[in-house]
Amino acid sequence: MPILKEPSTEPFSRRRFFGWTSSLIASLGIPSFAESAKLTPPETTGGEDYYDKLGVPKIINAAGTYTTLTAACMPPVVLAAVQKAALHPVRLHDLQINAGEYIAKRLRCEGAVVTSGASGAISLATAACLQYANKIDPLAMPQAISGLKNQVIVQAAHRYGYDHAMFLCGARVTEVVTLDDYKRACASGTAIMTNFFNAAEEEVGFAGTAQIGREEWLRIAHEYNIPCHLDAAADMPPISNLWKYTGMGFDLVSFSGGKGMRGPQNAGLLLGKKHLTDLVNENNNPADGVGRGMKVAKEQIVGMVAAVDWVLSHTEESMQGDYQKRADLIAAAVKDIPSVTTEIVVPRIANHVPHLLIRFDPVITQTTTSEIVQHLRMGSPSIELNPNTGGKPNQGIPSSANTLVVGVWMLQPGEDKVVGQRLKEAFNKPKNHV
Ligand SMILES: *Cc1c(COP(=O)(O)O)cnc(C)c1O
């Protein structure tokens, strides 16, 4: 991507960035970087800027915790814990087990495993359930399980890209639509697990077909002693979701570590019943099973534990930060543009934080959503808007062809102002088409 230098709109000097970082630290009431630096040897706090060295443009993330945008940035206290852990070897098994016990206690469940992410957690959940249902050796997966129980029951509307995380263990999906389908699938004797995509319950009739709610889903599977996995990867905040779903009876629940929890991007949590998390540990790295390639290093394990502590140091209210204020500030910057209207929406389940929707009439503004997206992306600094921009209603975000969606929660302090200015500029830019 060409890097367009526009010195007049170049607010990203090192000094300014450091200023913003410091005010973020102050606003969160956590030890400043300078303070936490005192706890670690000086050589670990410096370091070269490899983004600059590699020519990788830094972006303003006005999208959200998207994997392709490297999800969240770790808070300074989490980073400091990671730096400290990086300086000492330990026995990996000790760290895995003790971290799991600590997290389980803090998140009110029987067992916990730090995984390589939510996707890795889904694979390990599947492996554990294949093992539980068939009493097989972890090394039998995936090559030696045909003829054994190997089906994961999923509602048609809950099918998604992460199904592959189950397939790689050798499992297959039995798709159900109606309650009768579901009961038949449970009674068939081939199921090892069910998978429930939590955010698919965002709207009644999501994707037109989801008919079975969480409680009924659990009750029926449990009548047949089939463990239920819930994918809640992007569903914190609220903080209480970290124990709500295990409390409801889901046998295993996955969370992404690098999204709202702000741990390392290559970490996640698998929470649940101890007899299953024990099997998860047998399938996890460094054992030579399906989990071997999902290695979680000491830095990520410690980072994930520190992220759990960081999340639990908040109230539900403080976890919502100043997102509303940021959305208001950006809305104010574009409010005088002809035909523009704004709305702030909070999706009910995934990404449960304020998002700003900016609607406009492209005939009046003479610009389209894709032109504005390109303008922000090609400018300096490059800005990414939420990918629901210009799209259909999705997961609680009522977007449309003429709607810009601004995710404000991953913005660094001060970036809300930059996004507002640049959006205004994008609308007012001289038109080169009729
Ligand atoms: C992001 C996401 C995942 C994958 O999470 P990682 O931590 O990146 O592996 C899985 N399921 C859902 C619903 C997600 O949003």
The ligand as an SDF file (V2000), in Angstrom:
LIG
                    3D

 15 15  0  0  0  0  0  0  0  0999 V2000
  -12.5670  -14.3720   16.8490 C   0  0  0  0  0  0  0  0  0  0  0  0
  -13.4330  -15.5530   16.9430 C   0  0  0  0  0  0  0  0  0  0  0  0
  -12.8910  -16.8390   17.0170 C   0  0  0  0  0  0  0  0  0  0  0  0
  -11.4090  -17.0920   16.9380 C   0  0  0  0  0  0  0  0  0  0  0  0
  -10.7270  -16.4730   17.9740 O   0  0  0  0  0  0  0  0  0  0  0  0
   -9.1250  -16.5200   18.0310 P   0  0  0  0  0  0  0  0  0  0  0  0
   -8.8160  -16.1480   19.4330 O   0  0  0  0  0  0  0  0  0  0  0  0
   -8.6610  -15.5240   17.0110 O   0  0  0  0  0  0  0  0  0  0  0  0
   -8.7080  -17.8930   17.6620 O   0  0  0  0  0  0  0  0  0  0  0  0
  -13.7520  -17.9000   17.1300 C   0  0  0  0  0  0  0  0  0  0  0  0
  -15.0830  -17.7180   17.1800 N   0  0  0  0  0  0  0  0  0  0  0  0
  -15.6560  -16.4980   17.0980 C   0  0  0  0  0  0  0  0  0  0  0  0
  -17.1360  -16.3580   17.1670 C   0  0  0  0  0  0  0  0  0  0  0  0
  -14.8420  -15.3680   16.9790 C   0  0  0  0  0  0  0  0  0  0  0  0
  -15.3860  -14.1500   16.9290 O   0  0  0  0  0  0  0  0  0  0  0  0
  1  2  1  0
  2  3  1  0
  2 14  2  0
  3  4  1  0
  3 10  2  0
  4  5  1  0
  5  6  1  0
  6  7  2  0
  6  8  1  0
  6  9  1  0
 10 11  1  0
 11 12  2  0
 12 13  1  0
 12 14  1  0
 14 15  1  0
M  END
$$$$
